[in-house]
Amino acid sequence: MKAAVFQGKGKIVIQERPIPELRDHEVLIRVAACGVCGTDVHIYGGEKGSAEVNPPVVLGHEFAGTVAAAGKAVTMWKVGDKAAVDPNIYCGKCEMCHRGKKNLCEALSAVGVTRDGGFEEYCVVPETQCYRLEEGTDLLCGAMAEPLSCCLHGMEMAAVRPGDHVCIIGGGAIGLIMLQLARLAGAATVSVSEPVEIRRKVAGELGADYVIDPLKESPGEMYRQMPGGGADVVIECAGVKAAAKQAFEAAGKGGKIVFFSVPAPDARIELPLFELYQKEWHICGSFINPDTFARAVALINNRKIHFEKIITHTYEIQELEQAILMQAGRESLKVVVKG
């Protein structure tokens, strides 16, 4: 089988490997589609992932496919079943797991980060990490279960209520998923701030009430006309300093600000401390996807989230480096590698 093996910063080698053997409680997934995540871009550039990366390893943690084989102790899966894979594996023993915050697990491991993932033709995963996709579900959409599940956790942190005014900073794939989730949560208005024209266009097509080019206007100026002088909820999805500053400009009194994006490890900004005090902002981060994967799959199986406008480019396994560079560029929304 073909495998795209990450060898270290800026280097991926395509190898022919034997199909891996299964343990009793594992399944072999014939990978149909694997999304290129911003985390993959960071790792390829030599930065950290959700867990420590030790090359050589096959990246790719957003994937779906069909069951090609099942270990002898597996009872819930059979050959031909369609599955999306939750890559994040928690130890269940550490202090964070015991406190019910397993996404902060001190021994977190992840398929496609600490162990071989979806940028290969066949991938072995524990049966506990597989979630059933219905027969009619497009596997390209099924591969989006992992980013969708992370967005669901971010929405839980944001606690969007019916009637809220929501501002999303960044109109990439994640921002466009957040836009749709805010709509499902009953937001009165959803605005998207995004400098790239094609992303603004898609945001409008997916139902954004206001689409802002932050190079020409500030979301803060628009939101200051609203009750509370700003948005009820701001979700930052861009991962750059300018976007983080915009998030504070857009937030109104009593507003919630969720920093969802993956920034550079050394990124810093100054906080407007007096406004934080005076406006009683609630600020938090959002990290991966504890207990949200089943709901993500349910949304995908029931066609509640639309990915056809978000997935803009597809590549083959042997083209992974080009796919990563495309995901890092401005002309793409979501890049997917097809198995």
Secondary structure as a PSIPRED ss2 file (coil, helix, strand):
# PSIPRED VFORMAT (PSIPRED V4.0)

   1 M C   1.000  0.000  0.000
   2 K E   0.000  0.000  1.000
   3 A E   0.000  0.000  1.000
   4 A E   0.000  0.000  1.000
   5 V E   0.000  0.000  1.000
   6 F E   0.000  0.000  1.000
   7 Q E   0.000  0.000  1.000
   8 G E   0.000  0.000  1.000
   9 K C   1.000  0.000  0.000
  10 G C   1.000  0.000  0.000
  11 K E   0.000  0.000  1.000
  12 I E   0.000  0.000  1.000
  13 V E   0.000  0.000  1.000
  14 I E   0.000  0.000  1.000
  15 Q E   0.000  0.000  1.000
  16 E E   0.000  0.000  1.000
  17 R C   1.000  0.000  0.000
  18 P C   1.000  0.000  0.000
  19 I C   1.000  0.000  0.000
  20 P C   1.000  0.000  0.000
  21 E C   1.000  0.000  0.000
  22 L C   1.000  0.000  0.000
  23 R C   1.000  0.000  0.000
  24 D C   1.000  0.000  0.000
  25 H C   1.000  0.000  0.000
  26 E E   0.000  0.000  1.000
  27 V E   0.000  0.000  1.000
  28 L E   0.000  0.000  1.000
  29 I E   0.000  0.000  1.000
  30 R E   0.000  0.000  1.000
  31 V E   0.000  0.000  1.000
  32 A E   0.000  0.000  1.000
  33 A E   0.000  0.000  1.000
  34 C E   0.000  0.000  1.000
  35 G E   0.000  0.000  1.000
  36 V C   1.000  0.000  0.000
  37 C C   1.000  0.000  0.000
  38 G H   0.000  1.000  0.000
  39 T H   0.000  1.000  0.000
  40 D H   0.000  1.000  0.000
  41 V H   0.000  1.000  0.000
  42 H H   0.000  1.000  0.000
  43 I H   0.000  1.000  0.000
  44 Y H   0.000  1.000  0.000
  45 G C   1.000  0.000  0.000
  46 G C   1.000  0.000  0.000
  47 E C   1.000  0.000  0.000
  48 K C   1.000  0.000  0.000
  49 G C   1.000  0.000  0.000
  50 S C   1.000  0.000  0.000
  51 A C   1.000  0.000  0.000
  52 E C   1.000  0.000  0.000
  53 V C   1.000  0.000  0.000
  54 N C   1.000  0.000  0.000
  55 P C   1.000  0.000  0.000
  56 P C   1.000  0.000  0.000
  57 V E   0.000  0.000  1.000
  58 V E   0.000  0.000  1.000
  59 L C   1.000  0.000  0.000
  60 G C   1.000  0.000  0.000
  61 H C   1.000  0.000  0.000
  62 E E   0.000  0.000  1.000
  63 F E   0.000  0.000  1.000
  64 A E   0.000  0.000  1.000
  65 G E   0.000  0.000  1.000
  66 T E   0.000  0.000  1.000
  67 V E   0.000  0.000  1.000
  68 A E   0.000  0.000  1.000
  69 A E   0.000  0.000  1.000
  70 A E   0.000  0.000  1.000
  71 G C   1.000  0.000  0.000
  72 K C   1.000  0.000  0.000
  73 A C   1.000  0.000  0.000
  74 V C   1.000  0.000  0.000
  75 T C   1.000  0.000  0.000
  76 M C   1.000  0.000  0.000
  77 W C   1.000  0.000  0.000
  78 K C   1.000  0.000  0.000
  79 V C   1.000  0.000  0.000
  80 G C   1.000  0.000  0.000
  81 D C   1.000  0.000  0.000
  82 K E   0.000  0.000  1.000
  83 A E   0.000  0.000  1.000
  84 A E   0.000  0.000  1.000
  85 V E   0.000  0.000  1.000
  86 D C   1.000  0.000  0.000
  87 P C   1.000  0.000  0.000
  88 N E   0.000  0.000  1.000
  89 I E   0.000  0.000  1.000
  90 Y C   1.000  0.000  0.000
  91 C C   1.000  0.000  0.000
  92 G C   1.000  0.000  0.000
  93 K C   1.000  0.000  0.000
  94 C C   1.000  0.000  0.000
  95 E H   0.000  1.000  0.000
  96 M H   0.000  1.000  0.000
  97 C H   0.000  1.000  0.000
  98 H H   0.000  1.000  0.000
  99 R C   1.000  0.000  0.000
 100 G C   1.000  0.000  0.000
 101 K C   1.000  0.000  0.000
 102 K H   0.000  1.000  0.000
 103 N H   0.000  1.000  0.000
 104 L H   0.000  1.000  0.000
 105 C C   1.000  0.000  0.000
 106 E C   1.000  0.000  0.000
 107 A C   1.000  0.000  0.000
 108 L C   1.000  0.000  0.000
 109 S E   0.000  0.000  1.000
 110 A E   0.000  0.000  1.000
 111 V E   0.000  0.000  1.000
 112 G C   1.000  0.000  0.000
 113 V C   1.000  0.000  0.000
 114 T C   1.000  0.000  0.000
 115 R E   0.000  0.000  1.000
 116 D C   1.000  0.000  0.000
 117 G C   1.000  0.000  0.000
 118 G C   1.000  0.000  0.000
 119 F C   1.000  0.000  0.000
 120 E E   0.000  0.000  1.000
 121 E C   1.000  0.000  0.000
 122 Y E   0.000  0.000  1.000
 123 C E   0.000  0.000  1.000
 124 V E   0.000  0.000  1.000
 125 V E   0.000  0.000  1.000
 126 P E   0.000  0.000  1.000
 127 E H   0.000  1.000  0.000
 128 T H   0.000  1.000  0.000
 129 Q H   0.000  1.000  0.000
 130 C E   0.000  0.000  1.000
 131 Y E   0.000  0.000  1.000
 132 R E   0.000  0.000  1.000
 133 L E   0.000  0.000  1.000
 134 E C   1.000  0.000  0.000
 135 E C   1.000  0.000  0.000
 136 G C   1.000  0.000  0.000
 137 T C   1.000  0.000  0.000
 138 D C   1.000  0.000  0.000
 139 L H   0.000  1.000  0.000
 140 L H   0.000  1.000  0.000
 141 C H   0.000  1.000  0.000
 142 G H   0.000  1.000  0.000
 143 A C   1.000  0.000  0.000
 144 M C   1.000  0.000  0.000
 145 A H   0.000  1.000  0.000
 146 E H   0.000  1.000  0.000
 147 P H   0.000  1.000  0.000
 148 L H   0.000  1.000  0.000
 149 S H   0.000  1.000  0.000
 150 C H   0.000  1.000  0.000
 151 C H   0.000  1.000  0.000
 152 L H   0.000  1.000  0.000
 153 H H   0.000  1.000  0.000
 154 G H   0.000  1.000  0.000
 155 M H   0.000  1.000  0.000
 156 E H   0.000  1.000  0.000
 157 M H   0.000  1.000  0.000
 158 A H   0.000  1.000  0.000
 159 A C   1.000  0.000  0.000
 160 V C   1.000  0.000  0.000
 161 R C   1.000  0.000  0.000
 162 P C   1.000  0.000  0.000
 163 G C   1.000  0.000  0.000
 164 D C   1.000  0.000  0.000
 165 H E   0.000  0.000  1.000
 166 V E   0.000  0.000  1.000
 167 C E   0.000  0.000  1.000
 168 I E   0.000  0.000  1.000
 169 I E   0.000  0.000  1.000
 170 G C   1.000  0.000  0.000
 171 G C   1.000  0.000  0.000
 172 G C   1.000  0.000  0.000
 173 A H   0.000  1.000  0.000
 174 I H   0.000  1.000  0.000
 175 G H   0.000  1.000  0.000
 176 L H   0.000  1.000  0.000
 177 I H   0.000  1.000  0.000
 178 M H   0.000  1.000  0.000
 179 L H   0.000  1.000  0.000
 180 Q H   0.000  1.000  0.000
 181 L H   0.000  1.000  0.000
 182 A H   0.000  1.000  0.000
 183 R H   0.000  1.000  0.000
 184 L H   0.000  1.000  0.000
 185 A C   1.000  0.000  0.000
 186 G C   1.000  0.000  0.000
 187 A C   1.000  0.000  0.000
 188 A C   1.000  0.000  0.000
 189 T E   0.000  0.000  1.000
 190 V E   0.000  0.000  1.000
 191 S E   0.000  0.000  1.000
 192 V E   0.000  0.000  1.000
 193 S E   0.000  0.000  1.000
 194 E C   1.000  0.000  0.000
 195 P C   1.000  0.000  0.000
 196 V C   1.000  0.000  0.000
 197 E H   0.000  1.000  0.000
 198 I H   0.000  1.000  0.000
 199 R H   0.000  1.000  0.000
 200 R H   0.000  1.000  0.000
 201 K H   0.000  1.000  0.000
 202 V H   0.000  1.000  0.000
 203 A H   0.000  1.000  0.000
 204 G H   0.000  1.000  0.000
 205 E H   0.000  1.000  0.000
 206 L C   1.000  0.000  0.000
 207 G C   1.000  0.000  0.000
 208 A C   1.000  0.000  0.000
 209 D C   1.000  0.000  0.000
 210 Y E   0.000  0.000  1.000
 211 V E   0.000  0.000  1.000
 212 I E   0.000  0.000  1.000
 213 D C   1.000  0.000  0.000
 214 P C   1.000  0.000  0.000
 215 L C   1.000  0.000  0.000
 216 K C   1.000  0.000  0.000
 217 E C   1.000  0.000  0.000
 218 S C   1.000  0.000  0.000
 219 P H   0.000  1.000  0.000
 220 G H   0.000  1.000  0.000
 221 E H   0.000  1.000  0.000
 222 M H   0.000  1.000  0.000
 223 Y H   0.000  1.000  0.000
 224 R C   1.000  0.000  0.000
 225 Q C   1.000  0.000  0.000
 226 M C   1.000  0.000  0.000
 227 P H   0.000  1.000  0.000
 228 G H   0.000  1.000  0.000
 229 G H   0.000  1.000  0.000
 230 G C   1.000  0.000  0.000
 231 A E   0.000  0.000  1.000
 232 D E   0.000  0.000  1.000
 233 V E   0.000  0.000  1.000
 234 V E   0.000  0.000  1.000
 235 I E   0.000  0.000  1.000
 236 E E   0.000  0.000  1.000
 237 C C   1.000  0.000  0.000
 238 A C   1.000  0.000  0.000
 239 G C   1.000  0.000  0.000
 240 V C   1.000  0.000  0.000
 241 K H   0.000  1.000  0.000
 242 A H   0.000  1.000  0.000
 243 A H   0.000  1.000  0.000
 244 A H   0.000  1.000  0.000
 245 K H   0.000  1.000  0.000
 246 Q H   0.000  1.000  0.000
 247 A H   0.000  1.000  0.000
 248 F H   0.000  1.000  0.000
 249 E H   0.000  1.000  0.000
 250 A H   0.000  1.000  0.000
 251 A E   0.000  0.000  1.000
 252 G E   0.000  0.000  1.000
 253 K E   0.000  0.000  1.000
 254 G E   0.000  0.000  1.000
 255 G E   0.000  0.000  1.000
 256 K E   0.000  0.000  1.000
 257 I E   0.000  0.000  1.000
 258 V E   0.000  0.000  1.000
 259 F E   0.000  0.000  1.000
 260 F C   1.000  0.000  0.000
 261 S C   1.000  0.000  0.000
 262 V C   1.000  0.000  0.000
 263 P C   1.000  0.000  0.000
 264 A C   1.000  0.000  0.000
 265 P C   1.000  0.000  0.000
 266 D C   1.000  0.000  0.000
 267 A C   1.000  0.000  0.000
 268 R C   1.000  0.000  0.000
 269 I C   1.000  0.000  0.000
 270 E C   1.000  0.000  0.000
 271 L C   1.000  0.000  0.000
 272 P C   1.000  0.000  0.000
 273 L H   0.000  1.000  0.000
 274 F H   0.000  1.000  0.000
 275 E H   0.000  1.000  0.000
 276 L H   0.000  1.000  0.000
 277 Y H   0.000  1.000  0.000
 278 Q H   0.000  1.000  0.000
 279 K H   0.000  1.000  0.000
 280 E C   1.000  0.000  0.000
 281 W C   1.000  0.000  0.000
 282 H E   0.000  0.000  1.000
 283 I E   0.000  0.000  1.000
 284 C E   0.000  0.000  1.000
 285 G E   0.000  0.000  1.000
 286 S C   1.000  0.000  0.000
 287 F C   1.000  0.000  0.000
 288 I C   1.000  0.000  0.000
 289 N C   1.000  0.000  0.000
 290 P C   1.000  0.000  0.000
 291 D C   1.000  0.000  0.000
 292 T C   1.000  0.000  0.000
 293 F H   0.000  1.000  0.000
 294 A H   0.000  1.000  0.000
 295 R H   0.000  1.000  0.000
 296 A H   0.000  1.000  0.000
 297 V H   0.000  1.000  0.000
 298 A H   0.000  1.000  0.000
 299 L H   0.000  1.000  0.000
 300 I H   0.000  1.000  0.000
 301 N H   0.000  1.000  0.000
 302 N C   1.000  0.000  0.000
 303 R C   1.000  0.000  0.000
 304 K C   1.000  0.000  0.000
 305 I C   1.000  0.000  0.000
 306 H C   1.000  0.000  0.000
 307 F C   1.000  0.000  0.000
 308 E C   1.000  0.000  0.000
 309 K C   1.000  0.000  0.000
 310 I C   1.000  0.000  0.000
 311 I E   0.000  0.000  1.000
 312 T E   0.000  0.000  1.000
 313 H E   0.000  0.000  1.000
 314 T E   0.000  0.000  1.000
 315 Y E   0.000  0.000  1.000
 316 E E   0.000  0.000  1.000
 317 I H   0.000  1.000  0.000
 318 Q H   0.000  1.000  0.000
 319 E H   0.000  1.000  0.000
 320 L H   0.000  1.000  0.000
 321 E H   0.000  1.000  0.000
 322 Q H   0.000  1.000  0.000
 323 A H   0.000  1.000  0.000
 324 I H   0.000  1.000  0.000
 325 L H   0.000  1.000  0.000
 326 M H   0.000  1.000  0.000
 327 Q H   0.000  1.000  0.000
 328 A H   0.000  1.000  0.000
 329 G C   1.000  0.000  0.000
 330 R C   1.000  0.000  0.000
 331 E C   1.000  0.000  0.000
 332 S C   1.000  0.000  0.000
 333 L C   1.000  0.000  0.000
 334 K E   0.000  0.000  1.000
 335 V E   0.000  0.000  1.000
 336 V E   0.000  0.000  1.000
 337 V E   0.000  0.000  1.000
 338 K E   0.000  0.000  1.000
 339 G C   1.000  0.000  0.000
